C-alpha cells in the first residue's frame, strides 16, 4: 500500500524537478557492487568503512595519475565543421601545436561531454561561474571547450542549488577554456514549479 501511495507523489516531483532521468541514482547504486566485492575479500573487520575509503582513494588517485591517450575517445561521426578555426588558432596561440578538430561529443575518462552541456567553475559554495558548451576543440592531446557564460542569480539554500533564472541570456560568448579549468563532469539544469532553472553541483 505504501508503494502505491508513493506513486501519487510522482507527478508533483516531476513537475518541480524535471524529468527523472536527470536525477535518478541507479548508476550510483550500481557502484555498491565493487565495494561489496572488497568487503568479501579483505580480512580487516576493525573499521571496514575506513578500509574501503582508503582503497577507493588509492584507486581514484591512480586513475588521475595515469592519464593515457585512450582516456579520450573520439568518434568520427561526432566530428563537425566550424567557422571558428581562425578564432581558435588566435585564442590558443602557442598552445595550437597541431591541426585543430572540432567535435560535438567526446568521452573523457569515462564521462560524456557534448554540445549544450552545462559545466561550472566554483570558488566556494556561494560563488559559481556557469557555462554552456558550444563546441569541443581537440588539439593533439589537449581538449578545449568553446562555451557561453550563463548568468547566475544567486545560491538558493532551500534547494541547495544555484538559481539561474532566464539562462538563455548569455553574458559572454565563444570563450575558450581547457577542460581542466572546470570543476568536473557536466550537470543538467532542473526546472522548478515556478519556471526557474536551478543548477546543482555535486562536488561540495
N, C-alpha and C positions, 0 to 999 in steps of 0.2 A: 504493500500500500504506500509506504514512504517513497519508493522509487517512482511510482506513478504520480505522486504529488510533486516531486521534483520536476517532472516534465511540464507541469503547469507554469513553472518559472522560466522555461527556456525562451519563450517569445520576448519577455522583458529583458533578459540578459542579452539576447541577440540585438535587440533594438538599442540598448545602451552601450554595448561593447563592440558591435560589428560581427562579421562572420566568425564562427567558432574556429575555423581553420587558422586564424591569426593568433589564437591564444590557447590552442589545445596543448596538452602536455604529454601526449603519447610517446613522442620520441625521447623525452627526458626520462619518462618512466622506464623505457627500454634500456636505459643505461644502467639500471639496477642489476641487470644480469651479470655484468662484468664484476661488480662488487660482490655479488653472491658467489661467483667462482673464486674470488680472492678469499672470501671467508671460509670456504671449504678446504683451501689448500694451505693457508698459513696456520702455524701452530700456536701463535700468541693468543691468549684469551684474557690478558690482564687489562688492556684498554684497546679493544678491537677498532673503535672509531678512529683513534689516533693513528693506528697502524694503517688503516685504509686511507686516511687523509694524506699521510706521508707518501704512501705508494702512488697515489694519484698525482701528487705534486711532482714527484720524480718523473713520472711518465709524461706529464704536461711539459715540464722543463726540457726533457729530451726531445719532444716534438718541436719546440721552439728553437732549440739549438741545432737541430739537424735539418735545416731547410734544404730541399732538393728542387731541381728544376721541375720535376714532375709534380711537385706540390701545386703548381699552377696548370690546370687542364684547360686547353683551348680546343674548340670545335670549329671547323671551317664554316659550318652552317651559321655560326653566330658572328662571323666576320661581316662588317658593314662598311659602306662607303661614307666618307665625311668630307665636308667642305672646309674643315678647320685644320688641315695638316700644316699649313703655314703658321697658324696661330700656335699650334702645339710645338713646332720647332722653335718658335720665338720664345715661348714660355719656358720650355725645358732647357734651352740654351746648351750649355756644355754637357748636360745630362743626356741629351739626344745622341747616343753613341751608335745607333744603328737605325735601320728603317722602322718607322712607326706604323703600327697596325691598330685598327680600332675595332672593338667588339661590342656586341650588345649584351653578352653574358659570358662569364667565366666561372670556373670553380677554383678557389684558392684555399689550400689547406682544409679541404672538405666543406667549405662554405660557398654557397652560390651568391654571386653578385651580378645584378643585372640592371638594365636601364629602368629608371623610375623608383629604384630602391632608395630608402632614406638611411643616411649614415650621419654620425654625430661626432663632435669634438667637445669634451666636457672638461672643465676645470675642477668643479665641485658639484655637490648635489643641487645647487641653485643656479648654476651658470652652464649654459649649453649653446653650442652653435649647431644648427641642423642644416643638412644639405640633401638635395635630391640628385641622383646620378643621371647625367645626360648621355655620356659615352664612357667607355672603358678603353684606356690607351695602353697598349703594350709596346714597350721599348726594350728590346732584347729580353732581359730577365726582370725588368722593372715594370711595375703596374701603377698607373696613374688614373685618377678619376677626373673627368670634366663634370663639374657639379654646379648647381644653382643654390645659393644660400636661401634658406627659408626663414621667415620672421617668426621668432619665438616670443610669445607674450610674457609668460611667467611660469614659475613652478607652482603646481597645484598640490598642496599637501594632502588634500582629501583623496585625490585619485593617485597620489604618488607618481605623478607624471607631469610632463610639460604641456602647457596649453598653447596650441598652435594657432587656433582661430582660422582665418582665411589664408591657408598655407599656399594658395596659388599665387599670392602676391610676393614675388621674389625680390630679395634685396639686391643681390649681385648675381650675374650670370657668367657662365663659362669660366669659372675658377678651376684651376688645375692643382690637385694635391696628390702626393704619393699615398699609396694605400696604408702605409704605416702611420700616417697622420691621424687616422680615425680610430675611435675607441675599440671597435670590434665589428662583429657581424651586423648586417643591416637589420633594422626593425621596421615594422609596419605601423601606420597610424591607426588609431582607434577613434571611432566617431561616437560620441555620447549622445544622449537623448535630445539635447538642445541644438544639435548640429555642429558643436565644437569638436575639432580634431585634437587628439591628445597623442603625445609621443612618450612612451615609457622606456627607460633604459634599464638594463639588467645587470650592469657592472658595478652597482653600488649596494 
